[in-house]
Amino acid sequence: MTDPSRPVTGYPAPPYAQPNGGQPYSSYPTHTQPQGPYSNAYAARATFIRRFIGAMVALFVIVGCIMLVIWLVLRPKLPDFRVDSLSLTNFNVSSSSQSLTGTWSVGFSVYNPNKKLSIRYEEVESSIFYGKGLISDARSQPFAQGTKDRNFINATFSAANSFVDGPVVRGIETDRGRGTVSFNIKVWARVEFRNGGWRLRRRLLRVFCRDVAVSVSSNSGSGKLAGGSRDCQVYV
C-alpha cells in the first residue's frame, strides 16, 4: 500500500523552447507597413495619381460644359438641300448585256438657315442610284457658305456601258415604258460650322434625295426633271 506522505518521484516535464525569446504566441509582432523612404515614395505616387485623375475628370467636365453653352447659344441648324434641275442625255439600257449608259447633270440648291454660323463644306461626294443599285459616283468642289446664304452646286454622273444587276435593268425598262424613271441621289460632305474665331467640331453631313423623277420617253435618250424641285433629307 502506498504511503500518501511519500513524495511522488518521476521526470519533470521538459521545458519547451518558445520563439521570440520565450514570449507567448499571442505576443508575436504583427506585420506593419514598412517605414522609410520607399513607403513615402509609394504614398506620394498614389496621391499624385489620384489628383491627376481628378484633374482630368474636372477638365473634361469643364470643356463639355463650355461646348454645351456654345452649342446652345449659337444653335446650329442643318442646311437645306434641294434638287433644282436634272438633265439626262445619251440614256440607254440593254437587257441582253445588263449594261447602262447615260449622263446625269444635277443642280442642287443649298441654303444655310443659320444667323450666326457660316458653313464650310469639304470632301463633297455624291452618288446616283436606281433603287439600291449604284449607277455612278461624282465629286464636287469644296465651298464656303455665309450666314443666310444660298449656293448652287452641280454634280455630273456618267455611265458608259456600266454593268448593272438584272432587277435594275428590268425596273428601268418598265419605268421608261411609263414615261418616267425615278432615281435616288445621295450626297456626303465634311462640314464645319464657324462663328468668327470659333470652329465647332467637323461633322459628316449626309443628304438623301429620294425618288427624283426624270421624264424619259421610250424612244428618247434624253430627259429632264419632272414635277419641279425635289427637297432632300439632311442628317448628321
Contacts in CASP RR format, 6 or more apart in sequence:
PFRMAT RR
TARGET T0000
AUTHOR 0000-0000-0000
METHOD contacts of the structure
MODEL  1
MTDPSRPVTGYPAPPYAQPNGGQPYSSYPTHTQPQGPYSNAYAARATFIR
RFIGAMVALFVIVGCIMLVIWLVLRPKLPDFRVDSLSLTNFNVSSSSQSL
TGTWSVGFSVYNPNKKLSIRYEEVESSIFYGKGLISDARSQPFAQGTKDR
NFINATFSAANSFVDGPVVRGIETDRGRGTVSFNIKVWARVEFRNGGWRL
RRRLLRVFCRDVAVSVSSNSGSGKLAGGSRDCQVYV
18 24 0 8 1.000
18 25 0 8 1.000
20 27 0 8 1.000
20 28 0 8 1.000
20 29 0 8 1.000
33 39 0 8 1.000
70 198 0 8 1.000
70 200 0 8 1.000
71 200 0 8 1.000
74 114 0 8 1.000
74 116 0 8 1.000
74 117 0 8 1.000
74 193 0 8 1.000
74 195 0 8 1.000
74 198 0 8 1.000
74 200 0 8 1.000
75 114 0 8 1.000
75 116 0 8 1.000
76 114 0 8 1.000
76 117 0 8 1.000
76 193 0 8 1.000
76 200 0 8 1.000
77 113 0 8 1.000
77 114 0 8 1.000
78 205 0 8 1.000
78 234 0 8 1.000
78 235 0 8 1.000
78 236 0 8 1.000
79 110 0 8 1.000
79 111 0 8 1.000
79 112 0 8 1.000
79 113 0 8 1.000
79 119 0 8 1.000
79 145 0 8 1.000
79 191 0 8 1.000
79 205 0 8 1.000
79 234 0 8 1.000
80 109 0 8 1.000
80 110 0 8 1.000
80 111 0 8 1.000
80 113 0 8 1.000
80 231 0 8 1.000
80 234 0 8 1.000
81 108 0 8 1.000
81 109 0 8 1.000
81 110 0 8 1.000
81 187 0 8 1.000
81 207 0 8 1.000
81 209 0 8 1.000
81 231 0 8 1.000
81 232 0 8 1.000
81 234 0 8 1.000
82 108 0 8 1.000
82 109 0 8 1.000
82 110 0 8 1.000
82 111 0 8 1.000
82 229 0 8 1.000
82 230 0 8 1.000
82 231 0 8 1.000
82 232 0 8 1.000
83 106 0 8 1.000
83 107 0 8 1.000
83 108 0 8 1.000
83 109 0 8 1.000
83 185 0 8 1.000
83 209 0 8 1.000
83 212 0 8 1.000
83 225 0 8 1.000
83 229 0 8 1.000
83 230 0 8 1.000
83 232 0 8 1.000
84 107 0 8 1.000
84 108 0 8 1.000
84 109 0 8 1.000
84 152 0 8 1.000
84 229 0 8 1.000
85 105 0 8 1.000
85 106 0 8 1.000
85 107 0 8 1.000
85 224 0 8 1.000
85 225 0 8 1.000
86 104 0 8 1.000
86 105 0 8 1.000
86 106 0 8 1.000
86 107 0 8 1.000
86 212 0 8 1.000
86 214 0 8 1.000
86 224 0 8 1.000
86 225 0 8 1.000
87 104 0 8 1.000
87 105 0 8 1.000
87 222 0 8 1.000
87 223 0 8 1.000
87 224 0 8 1.000
87 225 0 8 1.000
88 102 0 8 1.000
88 103 0 8 1.000
88 104 0 8 1.000
88 105 0 8 1.000
88 214 0 8 1.000
88 216 0 8 1.000
88 221 0 8 1.000
88 222 0 8 1.000
88 223 0 8 1.000
88 224 0 8 1.000
89 102 0 8 1.000
89 103 0 8 1.000
89 105 0 8 1.000
89 221 0 8 1.000
89 222 0 8 1.000
89 223 0 8 1.000
90 101 0 8 1.000
90 102 0 8 1.000
90 103 0 8 1.000
90 221 0 8 1.000
90 222 0 8 1.000
91 101 0 8 1.000
91 102 0 8 1.000
91 216 0 8 1.000
91 220 0 8 1.000
91 221 0 8 1.000
91 222 0 8 1.000
91 223 0 8 1.000
92 100 0 8 1.000
92 101 0 8 1.000
92 102 0 8 1.000
92 221 0 8 1.000
93 99 0 8 1.000
93 100 0 8 1.000
93 101 0 8 1.000
93 164 0 8 1.000
93 169 0 8 1.000
93 172 0 8 1.000
93 173 0 8 1.000
93 176 0 8 1.000
94 100 0 8 1.000
94 169 0 8 1.000
95 166 0 8 1.000
95 169 0 8 1.000
95 170 0 8 1.000
95 173 0 8 1.000
97 161 0 8 1.000
98 163 0 8 1.000
98 164 0 8 1.000
98 165 0 8 1.000
98 166 0 8 1.000
98 169 0 8 1.000
99 161 0 8 1.000
99 162 0 8 1.000
99 163 0 8 1.000
99 164 0 8 1.000
100 135 0 8 1.000
100 159 0 8 1.000
100 161 0 8 1.000
100 162 0 8 1.000
100 163 0 8 1.000
100 164 0 8 1.000
100 168 0 8 1.000
100 169 0 8 1.000
100 172 0 8 1.000
101 159 0 8 1.000
101 160 0 8 1.000
101 161 0 8 1.000
101 162 0 8 1.000
102 158 0 8 1.000
102 159 0 8 1.000
102 160 0 8 1.000
103 156 0 8 1.000
103 157 0 8 1.000
103 158 0 8 1.000
103 159 0 8 1.000
104 128 0 8 1.000
104 135 0 8 1.000
104 136 0 8 1.000
104 156 0 8 1.000
104 157 0 8 1.000
104 158 0 8 1.000
104 183 0 8 1.000
105 154 0 8 1.000
105 155 0 8 1.000
105 156 0 8 1.000
106 126 0 8 1.000
106 128 0 8 1.000
106 154 0 8 1.000
106 155 0 8 1.000
106 156 0 8 1.000
106 157 0 8 1.000
106 185 0 8 1.000
107 152 0 8 1.000
107 153 0 8 1.000
107 154 0 8 1.000
107 155 0 8 1.000
108 152 0 8 1.000
108 153 0 8 1.000
108 154 0 8 1.000
108 155 0 8 1.000
108 187 0 8 1.000
109 150 0 8 1.000
109 151 0 8 1.000
109 152 0 8 1.000
109 229 0 8 1.000
110 121 0 8 1.000
110 145 0 8 1.000
110 150 0 8 1.000
110 151 0 8 1.000
110 152 0 8 1.000
110 153 0 8 1.000
111 149 0 8 1.000
111 150 0 8 1.000
111 151 0 8 1.000
112 118 0 8 1.000
112 119 0 8 1.000
112 145 0 8 1.000
112 146 0 8 1.000
112 147 0 8 1.000
112 148 0 8 1.000
112 149 0 8 1.000
112 150 0 8 1.000
113 148 0 8 1.000
114 147 0 8 1.000
114 148 0 8 1.000
114 193 0 8 1.000
115 147 0 8 1.000
115 148 0 8 1.000
116 147 0 8 1.000
116 195 0 8 1.000
117 147 0 8 1.000
117 193 0 8 1.000
117 194 0 8 1.000
117 195 0 8 1.000
117 200 0 8 1.000
118 144 0 8 1.000
118 145 0 8 1.000
118 146 0 8 1.000
118 147 0 8 1.000
118 193 0 8 1.000
118 194 0 8 1.000
118 195 0 8 1.000
119 144 0 8 1.000
119 145 0 8 1.000
119 146 0 8 1.000
119 191 0 8 1.000
119 192 0 8 1.000
119 193 0 8 1.000
119 194 0 8 1.000
120 142 0 8 1.000
120 144 0 8 1.000
120 145 0 8 1.000
120 191 0 8 1.000
120 192 0 8 1.000
120 194 0 8 1.000
121 142 0 8 1.000
121 143 0 8 1.000
121 144 0 8 1.000
121 145 0 8 1.000
121 189 0 8 1.000
121 190 0 8 1.000
121 191 0 8 1.000
121 205 0 8 1.000
122 142 0 8 1.000
122 189 0 8 1.000
122 190 0 8 1.000
122 191 0 8 1.000
122 192 0 8 1.000
122 202 0 8 1.000
123 142 0 8 1.000
123 188 0 8 1.000
123 189 0 8 1.000
123 190 0 8 1.000
124 139 0 8 1.000
124 140 0 8 1.000
124 141 0 8 1.000
124 142 0 8 1.000
124 143 0 8 1.000
124 153 0 8 1.000
124 187 0 8 1.000
124 188 0 8 1.000
124 189 0 8 1.000
125 137 0 8 1.000
125 138 0 8 1.000
125 139 0 8 1.000
125 140 0 8 1.000
125 187 0 8 1.000
125 188 0 8 1.000
125 189 0 8 1.000
126 137 0 8 1.000
126 138 0 8 1.000
126 139 0 8 1.000
126 140 0 8 1.000
126 155 0 8 1.000
126 157 0 8 1.000
126 185 0 8 1.000
126 186 0 8 1.000
126 187 0 8 1.000
126 188 0 8 1.000
127 134 0 8 1.000
127 135 0 8 1.000
127 136 0 8 1.000
127 137 0 8 1.000
127 138 0 8 1.000
127 157 0 8 1.000
127 185 0 8 1.000
127 186 0 8 1.000
128 134 0 8 1.000
128 135 0 8 1.000
128 136 0 8 1.000
128 138 0 8 1.000
128 157 0 8 1.000
128 183 0 8 1.000
128 184 0 8 1.000
128 185 0 8 1.000
129 135 0 8 1.000
129 183 0 8 1.000
129 184 0 8 1.000
129 185 0 8 1.000
129 186 0 8 1.000
130 164 0 8 1.000
130 168 0 8 1.000
130 171 0 8 1.000
130 172 0 8 1.000
130 181 0 8 1.000
130 182 0 8 1.000
130 183 0 8 1.000
130 184 0 8 1.000
131 168 0 8 1.000
131 183 0 8 1.000
131 184 0 8 1.000
133 164 0 8 1.000
133 165 0 8 1.000
133 168 0 8 1.000
135 157 0 8 1.000
135 159 0 8 1.000
135 162 0 8 1.000
135 164 0 8 1.000
135 183 0 8 1.000
136 157 0 8 1.000
136 158 0 8 1.000
136 159 0 8 1.000
136 162 0 8 1.000
137 157 0 8 1.000
138 155 0 8 1.000
138 156 0 8 1.000
138 157 0 8 1.000
140 153 0 8 1.000
140 154 0 8 1.000
140 155 0 8 1.000
141 153 0 8 1.000
143 151 0 8 1.000
143 153 0 8 1.000
145 151 0 8 1.000
155 185 0 8 1.000
155 187 0 8 1.000
172 181 0 8 1.000
175 181 0 8 1.000
175 182 0 8 1.000
176 216 0 8 1.000
176 217 0 8 1.000
176 218 0 8 1.000
177 218 0 8 1.000
179 215 0 8 1.000
179 216 0 8 1.000
179 217 0 8 1.000
179 218 0 8 1.000
180 213 0 8 1.000
180 214 0 8 1.000
180 215 0 8 1.000
180 216 0 8 1.000
180 226 0 8 1.000
181 213 0 8 1.000
181 214 0 8 1.000
181 216 0 8 1.000
182 211 0 8 1.000
182 212 0 8 1.000
182 213 0 8 1.000
182 214 0 8 1.000
183 211 0 8 1.000
183 212 0 8 1.000
183 214 0 8 1.000
184 208 0 8 1.000
184 209 0 8 1.000
184 210 0 8 1.000
184 211 0 8 1.000
184 212 0 8 1.000
185 208 0 8 1.000
185 209 0 8 1.000
185 212 0 8 1.000
185 232 0 8 1.000
186 206 0 8 1.000
186 207 0 8 1.000
186 208 0 8 1.000
186 209 0 8 1.000
187 205 0 8 1.000
187 206 0 8 1.000
187 207 0 8 1.000
187 209 0 8 1.000
187 232 0 8 1.000
188 204 0 8 1.000
188 205 0 8 1.000
188 206 0 8 1.000
188 207 0 8 1.000
189 204 0 8 1.000
189 205 0 8 1.000
189 207 0 8 1.000
190 202 0 8 1.000
190 203 0 8 1.000
190 204 0 8 1.000
190 205 0 8 1.000
191 202 0 8 1.000
191 203 0 8 1.000
191 204 0 8 1.000
191 205 0 8 1.000
191 236 0 8 1.000
192 199 0 8 1.000
192 200 0 8 1.000
192 202 0 8 1.000
192 203 0 8 1.000
193 199 0 8 1.000
193 200 0 8 1.000
194 200 0 8 1.000
203 236 0 8 1.000
204 236 0 8 1.000
205 234 0 8 1.000
205 235 0 8 1.000
205 236 0 8 1.000
206 234 0 8 1.000
206 235 0 8 1.000
206 236 0 8 1.000
207 232 0 8 1.000
207 233 0 8 1.000
207 234 0 8 1.000
207 235 0 8 1.000
208 232 0 8 1.000
208 233 0 8 1.000
208 235 0 8 1.000
209 230 0 8 1.000
209 232 0 8 1.000
209 233 0 8 1.000
210 232 0 8 1.000
210 233 0 8 1.000
211 230 0 8 1.000
212 225 0 8 1.000
212 230 0 8 1.000
213 225 0 8 1.000
213 226 0 8 1.000
213 227 0 8 1.000
213 230 0 8 1.000
214 223 0 8 1.000
214 224 0 8 1.000
214 225 0 8 1.000
214 226 0 8 1.000
215 223 0 8 1.000
215 224 0 8 1.000
215 225 0 8 1.000
215 226 0 8 1.000
216 222 0 8 1.000
216 223 0 8 1.000
217 223 0 8 1.000
END
